[in-house]
Amino acid sequence: MIISPRCVGIDVSKRYLDIFDEAVGVPERIANTPHAITELVARWRCDALVVFEATGIYDLELREALRRAGIRFARINPARARDFARACGQLAKTDPIDARVLAAFARAMQPVTEPVGTPARDALAWLAKRRDQMVHMRSQEKNRRSEATDCAIVSRISRFIDVLDNEIAEIEAEISALIKAEPEISQDAQLLRSLPGIGPVASMQLITQMPELGRIGPKQAAALAGLAPFNVDSGTYRGKRKIGGGRKRVRDALYMAALNAVRRADPFKAFYTKLRAAGKPAKLALIAVARKLLTILNAMMRDRKPYRAAPST
């Protein structure tokens, strides 16, 4: 006999959590504080499935409490929750209603739950995020410098860019040291980087942003990364297939990896050239290479074997 999990939906805000527990049947509200969350999670057993929308730092305490208690949970895109509510005919939107909808979503969709994190991987994720922020700021400052005409302003901007360069270098050194100090993460990084095109930045993003890699199918991995093309067909109309959604930072990292791979690795260069010869646009061909890289990476992580190019014939 299969026992279905107890489904719980939680609407997260900065100050409050609105909860709808199927076993209780009525909504409740608690403060979004560590003490209140600990008391809440203590009521549930490991057979519970908790679903809430991804809200950045506001769901951090909830995530940590659920992980410590060994309770499965899934953070979903708010757009998915809203689309599900509309599909159910639920047009009104309040915090208690959203919690009830999320519980129903958990029951109907059984979303993929988040893997158990570790302090080292969490620290790596924060460092990776901070590096991205610094790189983005540096890019903005470089654009401003190129547009500036006043020499004093150019000098000020250049000094700030130097500060950002130093900060980025320090963060990258911390990331490198953390990866080397953690055997599991170091092994993952070595596996990923054995594939042509995957450098330190791409491997770091894959480790932090796609912990499911190696535990899911290739189509599911492509969908999570936003590299799965979706049909746009209706009746006799056949529209262009487009990618969309997914984890943008992973997609961006794989796109840059594809650029590197087609320049230096013959199997991927040949694949790209074949697509271009068939009339495919350059960007579409690169997206196809990025998906091919992801499929290979997923198999490598599943089998725990480094990449080996097929022998030329």
C-alpha positions as CSV (number, residue, x, y, z in Angstrom):
1,M,0.0,0.0,0.0
2,I,1.3,3.4,-1.0
3,I,0.7,6.2,1.6
4,S,0.5,9.6,-0.1
5,P,2.4,12.4,1.7
6,R,0.8,15.0,3.9
7,C,0.8,18.1,1.7
8,V,1.3,21.6,3.2
9,G,1.3,24.9,1.4
10,I,3.0,28.0,2.8
11,D,2.7,31.6,1.6
12,V,5.9,33.4,2.6
13,S,6.2,37.1,3.3
14,K,8.8,39.2,5.1
15,R,6.9,39.2,8.5
16,Y,4.5,36.2,8.3
17,L,4.0,32.7,7.1
18,D,0.5,31.7,6.1
19,I,0.1,27.9,6.3
20,F,-2.5,25.5,4.9
21,D,-2.0,21.9,6.2
22,E,-4.3,19.4,4.6
23,A,-4.4,17.4,7.8
24,V,-5.7,20.4,9.7
25,G,-8.0,21.8,7.0
26,V,-7.9,25.5,8.2
27,P,-5.4,28.2,7.4
28,E,-3.2,29.7,10.1
29,R,-0.6,32.4,10.4
30,I,2.7,32.5,12.3
31,A,5.5,35.0,12.5
32,N,8.4,34.5,10.1
33,T,10.9,34.0,13.0
34,P,13.2,31.1,13.8
35,H,11.4,30.2,17.1
36,A,7.9,30.2,15.5
37,I,9.2,28.2,12.5
38,T,10.9,25.6,14.7
39,E,7.6,25.0,16.6
40,L,5.7,24.7,13.4
41,V,8.1,22.2,11.7
42,A,8.1,20.1,14.9
43,R,4.4,19.2,14.2
44,W,5.3,17.4,10.9
45,R,6.8,14.1,10.2
46,C,9.1,13.0,7.4
47,D,6.1,12.0,5.3
48,A,5.1,15.6,4.8
49,L,5.6,17.5,1.5
50,V,5.9,21.3,2.0
51,V,5.6,23.6,-1.0
52,F,6.2,27.4,-1.1
53,E,7.1,30.0,-3.6
54,A,10.8,31.0,-3.9
55,T,11.1,34.4,-2.1
56,G,14.9,34.8,-1.7
57,I,16.0,35.4,1.8
58,Y,12.5,35.5,3.3
59,D,12.2,31.7,3.1
60,L,15.7,31.0,4.3
61,E,14.8,30.2,7.9
62,L,12.0,28.0,6.7
63,R,14.3,26.1,4.4
64,E,16.9,25.5,7.1
65,A,14.3,24.3,9.6
66,L,12.8,21.8,7.1
67,R,16.3,20.5,6.2
68,R,17.2,20.0,9.8
69,A,13.9,18.1,10.4
70,G,14.4,16.0,7.3
71,I,11.1,17.1,5.8
72,R,10.8,17.2,2.0
73,F,10.1,20.6,0.4
74,A,9.9,22.3,-2.9
75,R,10.4,25.9,-3.8
76,I,8.5,26.7,-7.0
77,N,8.4,29.6,-9.4
78,P,5.5,32.0,-8.3
79,A,4.3,32.1,-11.9
80,R,3.7,28.3,-11.8
81,A,1.6,28.7,-8.6
82,R,-0.4,31.6,-10.2
83,D,-1.0,29.6,-13.4
84,F,-2.2,26.6,-11.3
85,A,-4.6,28.8,-9.4
86,R,-6.1,30.2,-12.6
87,A,-6.4,26.7,-14.0
88,C,-8.3,25.7,-10.8
89,G,-10.7,28.7,-11.3
90,Q,-9.2,30.5,-8.3
91,L,-9.0,34.2,-9.3
92,A,-9.0,35.8,-5.9
93,K,-5.6,36.3,-4.3
94,T,-5.0,36.6,-0.6
95,D,-2.2,35.0,1.6
96,P,-4.5,32.3,3.1
97,I,-5.9,31.5,-0.4
98,D,-2.3,31.3,-1.8
99,A,-1.4,28.8,1.0
100,R,-4.4,26.6,0.1
101,V,-3.5,26.8,-3.6
102,L,0.1,25.7,-2.9
103,A,-1.1,22.7,-0.8
104,A,-3.3,21.7,-3.8
105,F,-0.4,22.2,-6.1
106,A,1.7,19.9,-4.0
107,R,-1.0,17.2,-4.1
108,A,-1.7,17.5,-7.8
109,M,1.8,18.1,-9.2
110,Q,4.1,16.3,-6.7
111,P,7.0,18.8,-7.6
112,V,10.6,17.7,-7.4
113,T,11.9,18.3,-3.9
114,E,15.1,20.1,-3.1
115,P,18.1,18.0,-2.3
116,V,19.6,18.2,1.2
117,G,22.1,21.0,1.3
118,T,25.4,21.3,3.2
119,P,27.0,24.3,4.9
120,A,29.9,24.2,2.4
121,R,27.6,24.2,-0.6
122,D,25.5,27.0,0.9
123,A,28.6,29.0,1.5
124,L,29.7,28.4,-2.1
125,A,26.3,29.5,-3.4
126,W,26.5,32.8,-1.4
127,L,30.0,33.5,-2.7
128,A,29.0,32.7,-6.3
129,K,26.0,35.1,-6.0
130,R,28.2,37.8,-4.6
131,R,30.7,37.3,-7.4
132,D,28.0,37.7,-10.0
133,Q,26.9,40.9,-8.3
134,M,30.4,42.3,-8.4
135,V,30.9,41.4,-12.0
136,H,27.6,43.0,-12.9
137,M,28.6,46.2,-11.1
138,R,32.0,46.2,-12.9
139,S,30.3,45.9,-16.3
140,Q,28.0,48.8,-15.4
141,E,31.0,51.0,-14.4
142,K,32.9,50.1,-17.5
143,N,29.9,51.2,-19.6
144,R,29.7,54.5,-17.6
145,R,33.4,55.1,-18.1
146,S,33.1,54.6,-21.9
147,E,30.4,57.3,-22.0
148,A,32.0,59.8,-19.6
149,T,33.7,62.8,-21.2
150,D,35.0,64.5,-18.0
151,C,38.6,63.3,-17.2
152,A,38.0,63.6,-13.4
153,I,34.9,61.4,-13.7
154,V,36.8,58.9,-15.8
155,S,39.5,58.8,-13.1
156,R,36.9,58.2,-10.3
157,I,35.2,55.5,-12.2
158,S,38.6,53.8,-13.0
159,R,39.5,53.8,-9.3
160,F,36.1,52.2,-8.4
161,I,36.7,49.5,-11.1
162,D,40.0,48.7,-9.5
163,V,38.3,48.2,-6.2
164,L,35.8,45.9,-7.8
165,D,38.6,44.0,-9.6
166,N,40.3,43.4,-6.2
167,E,37.0,42.3,-4.6
168,I,36.3,39.9,-7.4
169,A,39.8,38.4,-7.2
170,E,39.4,37.9,-3.4
171,I,36.0,36.2,-3.8
172,E,37.4,33.9,-6.5
173,A,40.3,33.0,-4.3
174,E,37.8,32.1,-1.5
175,I,35.8,30.1,-3.9
176,S,38.8,28.2,-5.1
177,A,40.0,27.5,-1.5
178,L,36.5,26.3,-0.4
179,I,36.3,23.9,-3.4
180,K,39.7,22.5,-2.6
181,A,38.9,22.1,1.1
182,E,35.7,20.1,0.5
183,P,36.4,16.6,-1.1
184,E,32.9,16.1,-2.4
185,I,32.7,19.5,-4.0
186,S,36.2,19.2,-5.3
187,Q,35.4,15.8,-7.0
188,D,32.2,17.3,-8.5
189,A,34.3,20.3,-9.9
190,Q,36.9,17.9,-11.4
191,L,34.2,15.8,-13.1
192,L,32.5,18.8,-14.5
193,R,35.7,20.5,-15.7
194,S,36.8,17.4,-17.6
195,L,34.2,18.3,-20.3
196,P,35.5,20.8,-22.9
197,G,34.1,24.3,-22.5
198,I,33.4,23.9,-18.8
199,G,35.6,26.3,-16.9
200,P,35.7,27.3,-13.2
201,V,32.8,29.7,-13.4
202,A,30.5,27.3,-15.2
203,S,31.4,24.4,-12.9
204,M,30.8,26.6,-9.9
205,Q,27.3,27.7,-11.2
206,L,26.4,24.1,-12.0
207,I,27.4,22.9,-8.5
208,T,25.5,25.7,-6.7
209,Q,22.5,26.2,-9.0
210,M,21.8,22.6,-10.2
211,P,22.3,20.2,-7.3
212,E,19.9,17.8,-9.0
213,L,22.5,17.1,-11.8
214,G,23.0,13.4,-12.1
215,R,19.8,12.5,-10.3
216,I,17.3,13.4,-12.9
217,G,16.7,12.6,-16.6
218,P,18.2,14.6,-19.5
219,K,14.8,16.2,-20.5
220,Q,14.1,17.2,-16.9
221,A,17.6,18.7,-16.7
222,A,17.1,20.7,-19.9
223,A,13.8,22.0,-18.6
224,L,15.4,23.1,-15.2
225,A,18.1,24.9,-17.1
226,G,15.6,26.6,-19.5
227,L,17.2,24.8,-22.5
228,A,14.2,22.7,-23.5
229,P,12.4,24.1,-26.6
230,F,8.6,24.2,-26.3
231,N,6.2,23.8,-29.1
232,V,3.9,26.7,-30.1
233,D,1.3,24.8,-32.2
234,S,-2.4,25.1,-32.5
235,G,-4.6,23.4,-35.1
236,T,-2.8,23.7,-38.4
237,Y,-0.6,26.5,-37.1
238,R,3.0,25.6,-36.4
239,G,4.9,28.2,-34.6
240,K,8.6,28.4,-33.8
241,R,9.8,26.3,-30.8
242,K,11.3,28.5,-28.1
243,I,13.2,27.9,-24.9
244,G,12.0,29.7,-21.7
245,G,11.8,29.7,-18.0
246,G,14.3,27.6,-16.0
247,R,17.4,28.8,-14.1
248,K,18.8,31.7,-16.1
249,R,22.2,31.8,-14.4
250,V,22.7,28.1,-15.3
251,R,21.6,28.8,-18.9
252,D,23.9,31.8,-19.2
253,A,26.9,29.7,-17.9
254,L,26.2,26.9,-20.3
255,Y,25.8,29.3,-23.2
256,M,29.3,30.7,-22.5
257,A,30.6,27.1,-22.1
258,A,29.1,26.3,-25.6
259,L,30.9,29.2,-27.1
260,N,34.2,27.9,-25.6
261,A,33.4,24.3,-26.7
262,V,32.8,25.1,-30.3
263,R,36.1,27.0,-30.5
264,R,38.3,24.3,-29.1
265,A,36.7,20.9,-29.0
266,D,36.2,19.0,-32.3
267,P,33.0,17.0,-31.5
268,F,31.1,20.1,-30.4
269,K,32.6,22.2,-33.2
270,A,31.5,19.6,-35.7
271,F,28.0,19.5,-34.2
272,Y,27.8,23.3,-34.4
273,T,29.1,23.5,-37.9
274,K,26.6,20.8,-39.0
275,L,23.7,22.9,-37.6
276,R,24.9,26.1,-39.2
277,A,25.3,24.3,-42.6
278,A,21.7,23.1,-42.2
279,G,20.6,26.8,-42.0
280,K,20.2,27.1,-38.3
281,P,20.9,30.6,-36.8
282,A,24.1,30.9,-34.8
283,K,22.4,31.5,-31.5
284,L,20.0,28.5,-32.0
285,A,23.0,26.3,-32.8
286,L,24.8,27.5,-29.7
287,I,21.7,26.7,-27.6
288,A,21.7,23.2,-29.1
289,V,25.4,22.8,-28.1
290,A,24.6,24.1,-24.6
291,R,21.9,21.5,-24.2
292,K,24.2,18.7,-25.5
293,L,26.8,19.8,-22.9
294,L,24.2,19.6,-20.2
295,T,23.0,16.1,-21.3
296,I,26.6,14.9,-21.2
297,L,27.3,16.6,-17.8
298,N,24.1,14.9,-16.4
299,A,25.3,11.5,-17.5
300,M,28.8,12.2,-16.1
301,M,27.5,13.1,-12.7
302,R,25.2,10.1,-12.7
303,D,27.9,7.6,-13.6
304,R,30.7,9.6,-11.7
305,K,33.0,9.3,-14.7
306,P,35.0,12.1,-16.3
307,Y,34.4,13.0,-20.0
308,R,36.2,10.9,-22.6
309,A,36.0,12.0,-26.2
310,A,35.0,9.3,-28.7
311,P,38.0,8.0,-30.7
312,S,38.1,9.5,-34.2
313,T,37.6,7.1,-37.0
